[in-house]
Amino acid sequence: MNILIFAHTTDYGGAERALLDLALLLVPEHQVSVMFPASNGVLVDKFREIGVKCGVIPIELSLPAPFKTLLKLCDPEIEGLISHLKQSQYDFIICNTITTIYGALISRKLKIPCITYAHEYLYGEPDLIPHGCSEEFYLDAISNLSNHLLCASEYVKSSFKNQNKCSVLYPFTPYQDIKTDYRSNLSADPLNLLVIGVKSKRKNSHFAITVLKALRLRGVLINLYIIGSENSGTYKLKQQTTIRDENNIFILSHLDDPYSIPGRNINLVCALSEPYGLTIPESLSRGIPVVSSRCGGPEEILPSELLYDMNDIDGCVRTIEHIVKKYDHFSDLSRAKYLEVAEKNNIESRRVIVNQAIESAFQNYQTSPIKNDFLNLESFKKVITPPISFDQIIENISIISNESPFPMSTSQVRSLVNAEIETPGSAVMTDIQNFDVVPFGYSANMEHLYKNGLGLAVELLANFENVGKQYMLAYIILRLEELRKTKPDLRVLSLGDGLGVDSIILASCGFNVEYIDFDKSLMSKCAELNFKAVMSNASYPLVLSILSEPSTFYDVIISLEVIEHVADPKAFMKYVSNLLTPGGLLFMSECFDGIYDKWPTHLYSNEKYASILPVLAAPYFKLLDINTHPIGKPYLFSKNLTDKIEENPLTFFEDPIFFGSMGNGQIRIGF
């Protein structure tokens, strides 16, 4: 068969080694090609060494922002690359890791079966939590878009609902050629703890520092080596070592053979979640004992006496002390355990698992067609190419301007938009002067500006193709697509949508949308003309209406970059809450720290709320999620089920994304 593999990175770590092992199982029987996100890297070189053809498709990881991948796949450049892939007549696709979804989506376009090789247990990955949808929805998407799933362990397999679609392929090739005399270090000093692997939050490496301190205070003279590439846990690790000023800690970025450090070594796994743990069989093969947290995969390899509960300092320290007292015994036990694992995962048995998975994928592809609309790319195409054109909006602004004190021709509107692109804020400043408004202060004149000015309309049009705005809307659409699976008749209120472009896109995605802006403003009249233009040309009915007052309770309210213009944000939050059904969703973003020349209608009185929107929302809403691209745009809340404040309404302070954003926001305004 002609097999195409999608690799998620060009680096070389555990998941990448597992992919290379998988390719080595396939190469003798199949023609194999690999698509990488870049042209150079260690993994690329290793695939070329085994004679595999390598190509490039420039798409980033799908986590933590899957909506970015969905937008990228709608890019004409990527669509052109996909068309080129059709010419190679591939029979089969394999996607490496669940951190990507584009390979599975491309397999639908090529109309060929697909296997996803899953190495992650998503619920335990702090750095990979999807934003814009739940973990359950993301995993369901992977399962629905794949014809079969190879899982790195039973632990990983357990995260998927459809177990019949899964099989387990441990990411492990026996080290048949290891000649190391594992007994040579049994009596050697010093005594060392080894923590090996990328320094991510999931690996929880800093826990080992406390373990080391506890052991030394109990009289166990031991050193600690933390070895691995820099990642999301690096900062905390450096802070911990700096504060504690410990002489027996060695933090290294890389060693060709970390197991060769002289002395009696113990591999310590501190992880919060470990799908398999390739360092475990590597250590066992050398007679190096392994102590691990009960974090998933290691529990399928190690005996219970070598496991401790996550972050249980007492249990971890006592387990290590037990090994130190009987190091020779546990070293022999480790080697014996390795031989047991190696026999279970010999090359022949692994090749059988892979062949059975391919056969199952083909059978599922033929008998159980995959629903192409589970992640509907057509909705995301509308974000990039809205159903209304830039030119149509310019014409409509010009038409409505005839009702204002300052009428404009289409050419004048176009000139204002170009000037706004060149000098942000220029259009609104023209209104500020025309309506005699004092910038940054709410007044009757500013209300007059909102009602009869069109500078804000020009500002919005100047950002018509803004990438950050596209990400915001794609984030919202992904979550609404998830919600629609269980609640198909969503009622959506678009509150303060200006020209109504977001409302138009959402309605064209099949959502029931009602629009409200400043009562009877010229902006809302522009939106009305935009709606009429789209609805008259649509080939399918759109449920889209413009209101001056809310008509009902809503399942979803969307309010982007509105609240910073409001004189009383606290009252506004209560007003929005009163419009939502219990448990209803609120997508809201703010620009409270926007006291800049380009934003003269942002209110100084609101500056103090910079990046603390979840605090304002706390009496009425629970924080569900924070978009990270762009950060905090939007926040996602759900309305509290009762009028009472929840038992612990301040849980958002435990969210590192919120806490970091709040700190940065307050620093920007000077506290």
C-alpha positions as CSV (number, residue, x, y, z in Angstrom):
1,M,0.0,0.0,0.0
2,N,0.9,3.6,-0.5
3,I,0.8,5.1,3.1
4,L,1.0,8.8,4.0
5,I,1.9,9.7,7.6
6,F,1.3,13.1,9.1
7,A,3.9,13.9,11.8
8,H,3.1,16.7,14.2
9,T,6.7,17.9,14.7
10,T,10.3,17.6,13.4
11,D,11.7,17.2,16.9
12,Y,12.7,13.9,18.4
13,G,11.0,12.8,21.7
14,G,8.9,9.9,23.0
15,A,6.0,10.2,20.6
16,E,8.3,10.8,17.7
17,R,10.4,7.7,18.5
18,A,7.2,5.7,18.7
19,L,6.3,7.0,15.2
20,L,9.6,6.0,13.8
21,D,9.2,2.5,15.3
22,L,5.8,2.3,13.7
23,A,7.3,3.3,10.3
24,L,10.0,0.6,10.7
25,L,7.2,-1.9,11.0
26,L,5.5,-0.6,7.9
27,V,8.5,0.0,5.5
28,P,9.2,-3.7,4.7
29,E,5.7,-4.2,3.3
30,H,4.5,-0.8,2.2
31,Q,5.5,2.4,0.5
32,V,5.7,5.1,3.2
33,S,5.8,8.9,2.9
34,V,5.7,11.5,5.8
35,M,4.4,15.0,5.9
36,F,6.1,17.3,8.4
37,P,5.1,20.9,9.5
38,A,8.7,22.0,8.5
39,S,11.4,20.8,6.2
40,N,14.3,20.3,8.7
41,G,14.7,18.6,12.1
42,V,16.0,15.5,13.8
43,L,13.0,13.4,13.0
44,V,13.1,14.4,9.3
45,D,16.7,13.2,9.2
46,K,15.9,9.9,10.8
47,F,13.0,9.2,8.4
48,R,15.3,10.0,5.4
49,E,17.9,7.6,6.8
50,I,15.4,4.7,6.5
51,G,14.5,5.7,2.9
52,V,11.2,7.4,3.6
53,K,10.1,10.3,1.3
54,C,9.5,13.5,3.3
55,G,7.3,16.5,2.5
56,V,6.0,19.6,4.2
57,I,2.5,20.8,4.9
58,P,2.8,24.0,7.1
59,I,0.2,23.5,9.8
60,E,0.8,23.9,13.5
61,L,-0.5,21.7,16.4
62,S,-4.3,21.6,16.7
63,L,-4.0,22.0,20.5
64,P,-4.6,24.0,22.5
65,A,-6.5,26.0,19.7
66,P,-8.2,23.5,17.3
67,F,-10.1,26.3,15.6
68,K,-6.8,27.6,14.2
69,T,-6.3,24.3,12.4
70,L,-9.8,24.4,11.0
71,L,-9.3,28.0,9.7
72,K,-5.9,27.0,8.3
73,L,-7.4,24.1,6.3
74,C,-9.7,26.6,4.6
75,D,-6.7,28.6,3.4
76,P,-6.5,28.4,-0.4
77,E,-2.8,27.6,-0.2
78,I,-3.4,24.6,2.0
79,E,-6.4,23.5,-0.2
80,G,-3.9,23.6,-3.1
81,L,-1.5,21.3,-1.3
82,I,-4.3,18.9,-0.5
83,S,-5.3,18.9,-4.2
84,H,-1.6,18.0,-5.0
85,L,-1.8,15.1,-2.6
86,K,-4.6,13.5,-4.6
87,Q,-2.1,13.1,-7.5
88,S,0.1,10.8,-5.4
89,Q,-2.8,8.3,-5.1
90,Y,-2.3,7.4,-1.5
91,D,-4.3,4.4,-0.1
92,F,-4.1,5.1,3.5
93,I,-3.3,7.9,6.1
94,I,-1.8,7.6,9.6
95,C,-1.9,10.6,11.9
96,N,0.6,10.7,14.7
97,T,-0.8,11.9,18.0
98,I,-4.1,13.5,18.9
99,T,-2.5,16.9,19.1
100,T,-3.4,17.2,15.4
101,I,-6.6,16.8,13.5
102,Y,-5.7,18.0,10.0
103,G,-4.4,14.6,8.8
104,A,-7.8,13.0,9.6
105,L,-9.7,15.8,8.0
106,I,-7.5,15.6,4.9
107,S,-8.2,11.8,4.7
108,R,-11.9,12.7,4.3
109,K,-11.0,15.0,1.4
110,L,-8.8,12.3,-0.2
111,K,-11.6,9.7,0.4
112,I,-9.2,7.1,2.0
113,P,-9.1,5.4,5.4
114,C,-7.3,6.9,8.4
115,I,-5.7,5.7,11.6
116,T,-4.8,8.0,14.5
117,Y,-1.9,6.9,16.7
118,A,-2.9,8.4,20.1
119,H,0.0,9.0,22.6
120,E,-1.7,11.5,24.9
121,Y,-4.2,11.2,27.7
122,L,-5.8,14.5,27.1
123,Y,-7.4,15.0,30.5
124,G,-4.0,15.0,32.2
125,E,-2.3,17.4,29.8
126,P,-2.3,21.0,31.2
127,D,-0.6,22.3,28.1
128,L,-2.9,20.7,25.7
129,I,-6.4,21.5,27.1
130,P,-8.4,22.4,24.0
131,H,-9.9,25.9,23.9
132,G,-13.1,26.5,22.0
133,C,-14.4,23.0,22.8
134,S,-14.4,20.5,25.6
135,E,-11.9,17.6,25.9
136,E,-14.8,15.2,25.3
137,F,-15.8,16.9,22.1
138,Y,-12.2,17.0,20.8
139,L,-11.7,13.3,21.6
140,D,-15.0,12.5,19.9
141,A,-13.9,14.4,16.9
142,I,-10.7,12.4,16.7
143,S,-12.6,9.1,17.1
144,N,-15.3,10.1,14.5
145,L,-12.8,11.3,12.0
146,S,-10.6,8.2,12.3
147,N,-11.4,4.7,11.1
148,H,-9.3,3.2,13.8
149,L,-7.2,4.3,16.8
150,L,-3.9,2.9,17.8
151,C,-3.5,3.8,21.5
152,A,-0.2,3.9,23.3
153,S,-1.6,2.1,26.4
154,E,-4.8,0.8,27.9
155,Y,-4.8,4.1,29.9
156,V,-4.9,6.1,26.6
157,K,-7.5,3.8,25.2
158,S,-9.8,4.3,28.2
159,S,-10.3,8.0,27.2
160,F,-12.2,7.1,24.0
161,K,-15.9,6.1,24.2
162,N,-15.9,3.7,21.2
163,Q,-13.5,1.0,22.6
164,N,-14.3,-1.3,19.6
165,K,-12.6,1.2,17.4
166,C,-9.3,1.1,19.4
167,S,-6.4,-1.2,19.8
168,V,-3.3,-0.9,21.9
169,L,0.2,-0.6,20.4
170,Y,2.8,0.1,23.1
171,P,5.3,2.6,21.7
172,F,8.2,0.3,22.4
173,T,10.8,-1.6,20.4
174,P,12.8,-4.1,22.4
175,Y,16.5,-3.1,22.8
176,Q,17.9,-6.4,21.6
177,D,21.4,-5.1,21.1
178,I,22.0,-3.6,24.6
179,K,25.3,-4.9,25.9
180,T,25.5,-2.8,29.0
181,D,26.6,-4.7,32.1
182,Y,23.8,-3.5,34.3
183,R,25.5,-5.0,37.4
184,S,28.6,-2.8,37.0
185,N,27.0,0.1,38.9
186,L,25.2,-1.8,41.7
187,S,27.7,-0.9,44.4
188,A,28.9,2.4,43.0
189,D,28.6,5.8,44.6
190,P,27.1,8.3,44.4
191,L,23.3,7.7,44.6
192,N,21.3,9.5,41.9
193,L,17.7,10.3,41.1
194,L,17.1,10.8,37.4
195,V,14.1,12.7,36.1
196,I,14.2,12.4,32.3
197,G,12.0,14.0,29.8
198,V,10.7,17.3,28.4
199,K,10.3,19.9,31.2
200,S,6.5,20.3,30.8
201,K,3.9,21.0,33.4
202,R,2.6,17.5,32.9
203,K,5.9,15.9,33.8
204,N,5.8,17.8,37.1
205,S,9.6,17.7,37.4
206,H,9.8,20.3,40.2
207,F,8.2,17.8,42.6
208,A,11.5,15.9,42.5
209,I,13.2,18.9,44.2
210,T,11.0,18.4,47.3
211,V,11.7,14.7,47.2
212,L,15.4,15.3,47.1
213,K,15.2,17.7,50.0
214,A,13.1,15.3,52.1
215,L,15.5,12.4,51.4
216,R,18.6,14.3,52.4
217,L,17.0,15.6,55.5
218,R,16.2,12.0,56.4
219,G,19.9,11.0,55.9
220,V,19.8,9.6,52.4
221,L,22.8,11.3,50.6
222,I,21.4,11.5,47.0
223,N,21.8,13.8,44.0
224,L,19.1,14.9,41.5
225,Y,19.5,15.1,37.8
226,I,16.7,16.7,35.8
227,I,17.3,16.1,32.1
228,G,15.2,17.3,29.2
229,S,14.4,20.0,26.7
230,E,12.9,23.3,27.9
231,N,9.1,23.5,28.1
232,S,6.1,24.9,30.0
233,G,7.5,23.7,33.4
234,T,10.9,25.2,33.0
235,Y,10.1,28.5,34.7
236,K,8.8,26.9,37.9
237,L,11.7,24.5,38.0
238,K,14.2,27.4,37.8
239,Q,12.3,29.3,40.5
240,Q,12.3,26.4,42.8
241,T,16.0,25.7,42.4
242,T,16.9,29.4,42.7
243,I,14.9,29.9,45.9
244,R,16.1,26.7,47.6
245,D,19.8,27.1,46.5
246,E,20.4,23.4,46.6
247,N,23.9,22.1,45.7
248,N,22.9,18.6,44.8
249,I,20.6,19.4,41.9
250,F,21.8,19.3,38.3
251,I,19.4,20.6,35.6
252,L,20.5,19.7,32.1
253,S,18.9,20.3,28.8
254,H,20.3,17.2,27.0
255,L,22.5,14.1,27.4
256,D,23.0,11.6,24.7
257,D,22.7,8.8,27.2
258,P,21.2,10.1,30.5
259,Y,21.3,6.6,32.0
260,S,25.1,6.6,31.9
261,I,25.6,9.0,34.8
262,P,28.0,7.2,37.1
263,G,26.5,5.7,40.3
264,R,23.5,3.8,41.5
265,N,20.7,5.5,39.6
266,I,16.9,5.5,40.2
267,N,14.5,6.8,37.6
268,L,11.9,9.0,39.2
269,V,8.7,9.7,37.3
270,C,6.7,12.6,38.8
271,A,4.1,13.0,36.1
272,L,0.6,14.1,36.6
273,S,-0.3,12.0,33.5
274,E,1.9,9.6,31.6
275,P,0.3,7.8,28.6
276,Y,3.2,5.3,28.5
277,G,6.6,6.5,29.5
278,L,9.4,5.4,27.2
279,T,12.1,6.1,29.8
280,I,10.7,3.3,31.9
281,P,11.6,0.3,29.6
282,E,14.9,2.2,28.8
283,S,15.7,2.3,32.5
284,L,14.6,-1.2,33.2
285,S,16.7,-2.6,30.4
286,R,19.8,-1.2,32.1
287,G,18.8,-2.6,35.5
288,I,17.9,0.9,36.8
289,P,14.9,0.8,39.1
290,V,11.9,3.1,38.4
291,V,9.7,4.8,40.9
292,S,6.6,6.4,39.4
293,S,3.5,8.3,40.4
294,R,0.2,6.5,39.6
295,C,-0.3,8.5,36.5
296,G,-1.6,6.0,33.9
297,G,0.8,4.1,31.6
298,P,3.5,3.3,34.3
299,E,0.8,1.3,36.2
300,E,0.7,-1.1,33.3
301,I,4.4,-1.8,33.5
302,L,5.6,-1.5,37.1
303,P,4.7,-3.5,40.2
304,S,2.5,-1.7,42.8
305,E,5.4,-1.5,45.3
306,L,7.2,0.9,43.0
307,L,4.2,3.3,42.6
308,Y,3.1,6.2,44.7
309,D,0.0,8.5,44.6
310,M,0.6,11.7,42.6
311,N,2.3,14.4,44.6
312,D,2.4,12.1,47.7
313,I,5.7,13.1,49.1
314,D,5.6,10.6,52.0
315,G,4.8,7.7,49.7
316,C,7.4,8.7,47.1
317,V,10.2,9.1,49.6
318,R,9.5,5.9,51.5
319,T,9.4,4.0,48.2
320,I,12.8,5.4,47.2
321,E,14.3,4.6,50.6
322,H,13.0,1.0,50.2
323,I,14.9,0.7,46.9
324,V,18.1,2.2,48.3
325,K,18.2,-0.4,51.1
326,K,17.8,-3.3,48.6
327,Y,19.3,-1.7,45.5
328,D,20.8,-5.0,44.1
329,H,17.4,-6.8,44.5
330,F,15.5,-4.0,42.7
331,S,18.1,-3.8,40.0
332,D,17.7,-7.5,39.2
333,L,13.9,-7.1,39.4
334,S,14.1,-4.2,36.9
335,R,16.0,-6.2,34.4
336,A,13.6,-9.2,34.7
337,K,10.7,-6.8,34.3
338,Y,12.3,-5.4,31.1
339,L,12.7,-8.9,29.6
340,E,9.0,-9.6,30.4
341,V,7.9,-6.3,28.7
342,A,10.3,-7.0,25.7
343,E,8.8,-10.4,25.1
344,K,5.3,-9.1,25.2
345,N,6.1,-6.4,22.7
346,N,8.4,-8.1,20.3
347,I,8.5,-7.0,16.7
348,E,6.4,-9.8,15.4
349,S,3.5,-9.2,17.8
350,R,3.6,-5.4,17.2
351,R,3.5,-6.0,13.4
352,V,0.4,-8.2,13.9
353,I,-1.3,-5.4,15.9
354,V,-0.5,-2.8,13.2
355,N,-1.7,-5.1,10.3
356,Q,-4.9,-5.8,12.2
357,A,-5.5,-2.1,12.8
358,I,-5.1,-1.3,9.1
359,E,-7.5,-4.1,8.2
360,S,-10.0,-2.9,10.8
361,A,-9.7,0.7,9.5
362,F,-10.4,-0.4,5.9
363,Q,-13.4,-2.5,7.1
364,N,-14.8,0.5,9.1
365,Y,-14.3,2.8,6.2
366,Q,-16.3,0.6,3.9
367,T,-19.1,-0.3,6.4
368,S,-19.4,2.8,8.6
369,P,-19.1,6.0,6.6
370,I,-17.7,8.9,8.6
371,K,-19.9,11.9,9.0
372,N,-18.0,14.7,7.2
373,D,-19.9,17.4,9.1
374,F,-18.7,16.4,12.6
375,L,-16.2,19.3,12.3
376,N,-17.9,21.3,9.6
377,L,-15.2,23.1,7.6
378,E,-17.8,25.0,5.6
379,S,-18.6,27.0,8.7
380,F,-15.0,28.0,9.1
381,K,-14.7,29.0,5.4
382,K,-17.3,31.6,6.1
383,V,-15.1,33.2,8.7
384,I,-12.4,33.7,6.1
385,T,-14.8,34.6,3.3
386,P,-17.9,36.2,4.8
387,P,-21.2,36.1,2.8
388,I,-21.1,39.9,2.5
389,S,-18.3,41.7,0.7
390,F,-16.2,44.6,1.8
391,D,-17.5,46.7,-1.2
392,Q,-21.1,46.0,-0.3
393,I,-20.6,47.3,3.3
394,I,-18.9,50.4,2.0
395,E,-21.9,51.1,-0.2
396,N,-24.3,50.5,2.7
397,I,-22.4,52.9,5.0
398,S,-22.6,55.5,2.2
399,I,-26.4,55.0,1.8
400,I,-27.0,55.3,5.6
401,S,-24.7,58.4,5.9
402,N,-27.4,60.3,4.0
403,E,-29.4,60.2,7.3
404,S,-26.6,61.7,9.3
405,P,-25.5,65.3,9.5
406,F,-22.4,64.3,7.5
407,P,-23.3,62.4,4.3
408,M,-20.5,60.6,2.4
409,S,-20.1,59.1,-1.1
410,T,-18.8,55.6,-1.5
411,S,-15.4,57.0,-2.5
412,Q,-15.3,59.1,0.6
413,V,-16.2,56.1,2.8
414,R,-13.4,54.1,1.1
415,S,-10.9,56.9,1.7
416,L,-11.9,57.0,5.4
417,V,-11.4,53.2,5.6
418,N,-8.0,53.4,4.0
419,A,-7.0,56.3,6.3
420,E,-8.2,54.2,9.3
421,I,-6.1,51.3,8.2
422,E,-3.1,53.6,7.9
423,T,-3.8,55.6,11.2
424,P,-6.1,53.6,13.5
425,G,-8.5,55.8,15.4
426,S,-8.7,58.6,12.7
427,A,-12.4,57.8,11.8
428,V,-13.7,57.9,15.3
429,M,-11.6,61.0,16.0
430,T,-13.5,62.7,13.2
431,D,-16.8,61.9,15.0
432,I,-15.3,63.0,18.3
433,Q,-14.8,66.5,16.7
434,N,-18.0,66.6,14.8
435,F,-20.1,65.7,17.9
436,D,-18.0,67.7,20.4
437,V,-17.2,64.7,22.6
438,V,-14.6,64.7,25.3
439,P,-12.6,61.5,24.8
440,F,-12.7,58.8,27.4
441,G,-15.7,60.2,29.4
442,Y,-19.3,59.1,29.0
443,S,-21.7,62.0,28.2
444,A,-24.8,62.9,26.3
445,N,-22.6,64.0,23.4
446,M,-21.0,60.6,23.3
447,E,-24.4,58.9,23.2
448,H,-25.2,61.2,20.3
449,L,-22.0,60.0,18.6
450,Y,-23.0,56.3,19.1
451,K,-26.4,57.0,17.6
452,N,-25.6,59.3,14.7
453,G,-21.9,58.8,14.0
454,L,-20.3,56.3,11.5
455,G,-16.7,56.5,12.6
456,L,-17.0,53.2,14.5
457,A,-18.5,51.6,11.4
458,V,-15.5,52.7,9.5
459,E,-13.2,51.3,12.2
460,L,-14.9,48.0,12.2
461,L,-14.7,47.8,8.4
462,A,-11.0,48.6,8.5
463,N,-10.6,45.4,10.6
464,F,-12.7,43.3,8.2
465,E,-9.9,40.8,7.6
466,N,-8.2,41.0,11.0
467,V,-6.7,37.6,11.8
468,G,-7.2,38.0,15.6
469,K,-10.9,38.7,14.9
470,Q,-11.1,35.6,12.7
471,Y,-9.7,33.5,15.5
472,M,-12.3,35.0,18.0
473,L,-15.2,34.1,15.7
474,A,-13.8,30.6,14.9
475,Y,-13.4,29.9,18.6
476,I,-17.1,30.8,19.1
477,I,-18.2,28.7,16.1
478,L,-16.4,25.6,17.3
479,R,-18.1,25.8,20.7
480,L,-21.5,26.4,19.1
481,E,-21.0,23.5,16.8
482,E,-20.4,21.3,19.9
483,L,-23.4,22.7,21.6
484,R,-25.5,22.1,18.6
485,K,-24.9,18.4,18.8
486,T,-27.1,18.2,21.9
487,K,-29.2,21.4,21.4
488,P,-29.9,21.9,17.7
489,D,-32.3,24.9,18.0
490,L,-30.0,27.4,19.7
491,R,-31.2,30.9,20.1
492,V,-28.2,33.3,19.8
493,L,-28.2,37.0,20.7
494,S,-25.4,39.0,19.1
495,L,-25.2,42.0,21.4
496,G,-23.4,45.1,20.1
497,D,-22.3,43.6,16.8
498,G,-21.9,46.9,15.0
499,L,-22.1,46.2,11.2
500,G,-23.6,42.8,11.9
501,V,-20.8,40.8,10.1
502,D,-20.4,38.3,12.9
503,S,-24.2,37.8,13.0
504,I,-24.2,37.2,9.3
505,I,-21.5,34.6,9.5
506,L,-23.2,32.8,12.4
507,A,-26.5,32.8,10.6
508,S,-24.9,31.4,7.5
509,C,-23.5,28.6,9.6
510,G,-27.2,27.7,10.4
511,F,-27.6,29.4,13.8
512,N,-30.7,31.3,14.8
513,V,-29.3,34.8,15.4
514,E,-30.9,38.0,16.7
515,Y,-28.9,41.3,16.6
516,I,-29.1,44.3,18.9
517,D,-26.9,47.4,18.8
518,F,-27.4,50.9,20.2
519,D,-31.1,51.6,19.8
520,K,-32.0,53.0,16.3
521,S,-28.4,54.0,15.6
522,L,-27.1,54.5,12.1
523,M,-24.8,51.6,12.8
524,S,-27.8,49.3,13.3
525,K,-29.3,50.7,10.1
526,C,-26.1,49.7,8.3
527,A,-26.4,46.3,9.7
528,E,-30.0,46.1,8.5
529,L,-28.9,46.9,5.0
530,N,-26.1,44.3,5.3
531,F,-28.7,41.7,6.4
532,K,-31.0,42.4,3.5
533,A,-28.2,42.2,1.0
534,V,-27.1,38.8,2.3
535,M,-30.6,37.3,2.7
536,S,-31.6,38.4,-0.8
537,N,-28.6,36.6,-2.3
538,A,-28.6,33.5,-0.1
539,S,-29.2,30.1,-1.7
540,Y,-30.7,28.9,1.6
541,P,-32.8,30.5,4.3
542,L,-31.0,32.5,7.1
543,V,-32.6,32.9,10.5
544,L,-31.4,36.4,11.1
545,S,-33.2,39.4,12.6
546,I,-32.5,42.9,13.9
547,L,-34.2,44.0,17.2
548,S,-34.3,47.1,19.3
549,E,-35.1,45.1,22.4
550,P,-34.5,41.4,23.4
551,S,-37.5,39.2,22.4
552,T,-36.9,36.2,24.7
553,F,-34.4,34.3,26.8
554,Y,-31.3,33.1,24.9
555,D,-29.2,30.0,25.0
556,V,-26.1,32.0,23.9
557,I,-25.1,35.7,24.0
558,I,-22.1,37.1,22.2
559,S,-20.8,40.5,23.2
560,L,-17.3,41.3,21.8
561,E,-15.5,44.5,22.7
562,V,-18.6,46.2,23.9
563,I,-18.4,46.4,27.7
564,E,-15.5,48.9,27.7
565,H,-17.9,51.5,26.2
566,V,-20.5,50.9,28.9
567,A,-20.9,53.4,31.7
568,D,-21.7,50.8,34.4
569,P,-20.1,47.4,33.5
570,K,-21.5,45.7,36.7
571,A,-25.0,46.6,35.7
572,F,-24.3,45.5,32.2
573,M,-23.2,42.0,33.4
574,K,-26.5,41.7,35.4
575,Y,-28.5,42.8,32.4
576,V,-26.8,40.2,30.2
577,S,-27.4,37.5,32.9
578,N,-31.1,38.3,32.9
579,L,-31.3,37.6,29.2
580,L,-29.8,34.1,29.4
581,T,-31.4,30.8,30.3
582,P,-29.9,29.1,33.3
583,G,-26.7,27.4,32.2
584,G,-26.7,29.5,29.0
585,L,-23.4,30.5,27.5
586,L,-21.9,34.0,27.3
587,F,-19.0,34.8,25.0
588,M,-17.5,38.2,26.0
589,S,-14.3,40.1,25.4
590,E,-13.2,43.4,26.7
591,C,-10.7,46.1,26.1
592,F,-10.8,47.9,29.5
593,D,-7.1,48.9,29.3
594,G,-7.7,50.8,26.1
595,I,-7.1,54.4,27.0
596,Y,-5.2,55.1,23.8
597,D,-5.6,57.8,21.2
598,K,-6.9,55.3,18.7
599,W,-9.8,54.4,21.1
600,P,-11.2,57.7,22.3
601,T,-14.6,56.2,23.1
602,H,-13.2,53.7,25.6
603,L,-14.0,55.0,29.1
604,Y,-11.3,56.0,31.6
605,S,-13.7,55.0,34.5
606,N,-13.5,51.4,33.3
607,E,-9.7,51.1,33.1
608,K,-9.5,49.6,36.6
609,Y,-11.2,46.5,35.3
610,A,-8.4,45.6,33.0
611,S,-8.2,41.8,32.5
612,I,-10.5,41.0,35.4
613,L,-13.7,40.3,33.5
614,P,-14.2,36.9,35.4
615,V,-14.3,38.9,38.6
616,L,-17.0,41.2,37.3
617,A,-18.9,38.1,36.1
618,A,-18.6,36.1,39.3
619,P,-21.9,36.9,40.9
620,Y,-23.8,35.7,37.8
621,F,-21.5,33.5,35.8
622,K,-19.1,30.6,36.1
623,L,-15.9,30.8,34.0
624,L,-15.7,27.9,31.6
625,D,-12.9,28.7,29.3
626,I,-10.5,31.4,28.1
627,N,-9.4,31.7,24.5
628,T,-5.6,31.9,24.2
629,H,-5.5,33.2,20.6
630,P,-5.8,36.1,21.2
631,I,-5.6,35.8,25.0
632,G,-9.0,36.4,26.7
633,K,-10.8,37.2,23.5
634,P,-13.3,36.0,24.3
635,Y,-13.9,34.5,27.7
636,L,-16.6,31.9,27.9
637,F,-19.0,31.9,30.8
638,S,-22.1,29.9,31.8
639,K,-24.9,31.5,33.7
640,N,-25.3,30.2,37.2
641,L,-28.2,27.9,37.6
642,T,-29.6,29.9,40.5
643,D,-29.5,33.5,41.7
644,K,-27.2,32.5,44.6
645,I,-23.5,32.9,44.3
646,E,-21.9,29.5,43.8
647,E,-20.1,27.8,46.7
648,N,-16.7,28.7,45.3
649,P,-17.2,31.4,42.7
650,L,-13.5,32.4,42.6
651,T,-12.1,29.2,41.1
652,F,-10.9,31.3,38.2
653,F,-8.0,32.4,40.4
654,E,-6.7,28.8,40.1
655,D,-6.6,29.2,36.3
656,P,-3.0,30.1,35.3
657,I,-4.2,31.7,32.0
658,F,-6.5,34.1,33.9
659,F,-4.0,34.8,36.6
660,G,-1.3,35.6,34.2
661,S,-3.6,37.7,32.0
662,M,-4.9,39.6,35.1
663,G,-1.4,40.3,36.3
664,N,-0.3,41.6,32.9
665,G,-3.4,43.7,32.5
666,Q,-3.0,45.4,35.9
667,I,0.7,46.0,35.3
668,R,-0.1,47.7,32.0
669,I,-2.4,50.2,33.7
670,G,-0.1,50.6,36.7
671,F,-2.4,49.0,39.3
